[in-house]
Structure formats: structure tokens, C-alpha cells
């Protein structure tokens, strides 16, 4: 009579289930500890925005109260409709959106095309040019500030939007680097198959590479849009007509000229900050995916 014997290395089902349960508990505890450590840090980072939101809803008599009042009573919602008349809010909003959108389009076009050339087309000296491009990241903005201003003044562009938009159509070293790293993760076999089918480089770039690079493109778009949205120094240097002011510049100018209406200024600041928060909230998954994947292959 044959007797079935269990292999010596076999693990009983009950022991395996117990081991998996213990591993699951450890993962849950680790996740709880991580979130418990991150929540206080998140609250610290949110504190300035919460204080700004609280101040925007305070009546005038509660602005300088001591100890500070975190929850206003009653809530002064009138600051929000009043703030759009306190400054030409919608005019400044239109100017800001115009600069941010056009600059983002320019950054996506120029950055993706240069990155495609450096990552997907073999030509002599491309690695040397890439190193030189990345090296420009070590130059602070203040170093090129005066030469750029002199160039734009010679061109007659000072006083309008062109100095704030046109340079972004000529590439940014950071965006070129991010997109190049992502493009290098896409298999070359896709491009080779397209070439066999008769596609040229422009067709491969437009129909194959760009559709596969949406996370990286979204990351670049978010970076550039936020940078132009909150830019203060650029408009301060190149814009002199108040009708062309952006939100950040217009808000600062009016706060210095017409007194410290803190409730109205904080309400305007909340309105300026809210689109950025919503943008990151809705595109958070794509943004994190793009950041994660742009450094896989060098």
C-alpha cells in the first residue's frame, strides 16, 4: 500500500495563512506610522494657507485681536465680492492666464522637440550638447537678468508681454532634461517599426512619442504653469502699464498704494492660490507618475 508523504519543505496551509496575516498587519502598522508622522508635517505646511483663509473671513475688528482668532465670528463673506472691485481683479486674471497658458504651450513645444532630438535621434555631439544644456541650470536667474533686459530693450519689447512669453518657446534646460529622461524609457523598437512603415521623424514624434509621454508632458505643464502664475519678478521688470499687470504684481502694487486692507488682500490671495491647489489636486496622480518615471534611465 502506497503512502503519500508530504515534502519536507512544504509549508502547512495554516502556517502560510498565519504568515500572510502577520505580514499584512506589519504593512498596516507601517502605513499607520508613516501617515501619523506625515500628518503633523502636512498641518505645518497648511498653516499659512489656513491663516490666510481665516483672515480673509474676519471682520475688521478681529484682524488685530490678541490672542489671534482662528475661526472668525461672524464670517465676513463680503470680502470676496469686494476684492474683485478693490483691484481690477478680472483684468489681472486675464493677463496672468494669457502669460501662463502661452508660456506653457511654448515650454511643451520647445522642450519636447529638443528632448526628442537628444534622446531618439543619433547625431554627432548630442551628448556634449546635452551636458552643456544641463550645465546652464547652475546659472541663477539673477546672472542673466541684466543681459536679457538689455536685449529685450534693444528689441523694443519692454513694456508688453513678449519678454514674459517668447523666451519659453526656445527651451528650458530643466524641462529638456525631464522629457529626455522619459523619452529614453520608450523602447527604440517602436521608432524603428515606424520607420520601416515609412514614417519620418516628425510623424514618429507626433504620433508615437508624444501620446506615450502624457505623464511627463503633464509634469512639465504643471511646473511651467505654476511658475508663470506666481511669477512676480518678471512682470515687475518688464511691465509698466497697470492694465498689463498680473495678479501677483497688481496685488502688491495696490497693497502698497491704497493701504493695508488685510481682509480684502487675503481674500484676493486665496482666490489667486485656489486655482493652483485645484490644479495639483486633480492632476496629482499624473504629476507624481511623471516625476517618478523621468529619472529611470540616464
PyMOL commands that set and color helices and strands:
alter all, ss='L'
color gray80, all
select helices_A, chain A and resi 13-56+60-62+78-86+89-120+126-138+141-155+162-170+173-183+188-196+201-212+214-229+233-238+242-244+247-257+262-282+284-293
alter helices_A, ss='H'
color red, helices_A
deselect
rebuild
show_as cartoon
